[in-house]
Amino acid sequence: MLSTNAWLIVAAAVCLVVGILLRRWSAPRDLKGAAIDAAWSIALGRRTADNPTAIEAKLRDIRAQPTWTGTAARTAGTAIAHLLAQVAAVAGLVLMVAGLVLAAAGFLWR
């Protein structure tokens, strides 16, 4: 049987892992982050015709749809994924902070 300290450490590890996984899932779907990354790529001169930015790649994917309904569906999917990514990023951050608090409580519990 694990002690209270050990259970707190286990809970902290689970919270940290789930938080990190949520943040990693949300990163490629976040349009705000992609726009900031595109601005930095252009400002630093890393953007070339062979190396499009993330925003350009998403727009190219949307424009590649053969019909108007396909374009609308891809645009709506991208927008919904962005909203879910924002929620997942915040939830991941909250879980990581909770994991750190649980880890501190596990180490300091007497």
C-alpha positions, -999 to +999 in steps of 0.1 A: +000+000+000+013+034-009+015+062+016-002+096+011+031+111-001+035+085-028-002+089-039+003+126-042+035+121-062+017+096-085-012+121-090+013+149-097+030+128-124-003+119-140-014+155-140+020+166-155+019+140-182-017+147-192-010+185-192+020+181-214+001+158-238-027+183-240-003+212-248+015+191-274-018+182-291-030+218-291+002+233-305-002+224-342-039+233-342-035+268-327-039+294-353-026+322-331+006+304-325+009+296-362+005+333-370+031+343-345+055+316-359+048+328-394+056+364-385+089+353-369+098+332-399+092+361-422+110+386-400+141+363-397+141+355-434+135+318-430+104+318-452+110+306-488+088+293-516+099+258-507+094+264-470+059+278-464+048+290-430+022+271-410-005+296-419+003+293-456+002+255-454-033+257-437-045+281-464-031+259-491-049+229-476-082+248-475-078+261-511-070+226-523-106+215-517-124+209-550-158+223-541-172+253-522-187+229-496-154+212-492-137+246-487-164+256-461-161+223-443-123+225-441-125+261-429-150+252-402-129+223-392-099+245-389-118+270-368-133+244-345-099+227-341-085+262-331-111+267-305-106+232-291-068+238-291-073+270-270-094+251-244-069+222-244-039+245-240-055+262-209-066+229-195-031+215-200-016+245-182-040+242-153-031+204-150+006+211-151+003+237-123-019+213-103+007+186-108+034+209-095+013+218-064+006+181-058+043+172-061+052+199-036+025+187-013+038+151-017+073+161-008+063+184+021+035+163+036+043+151+071 
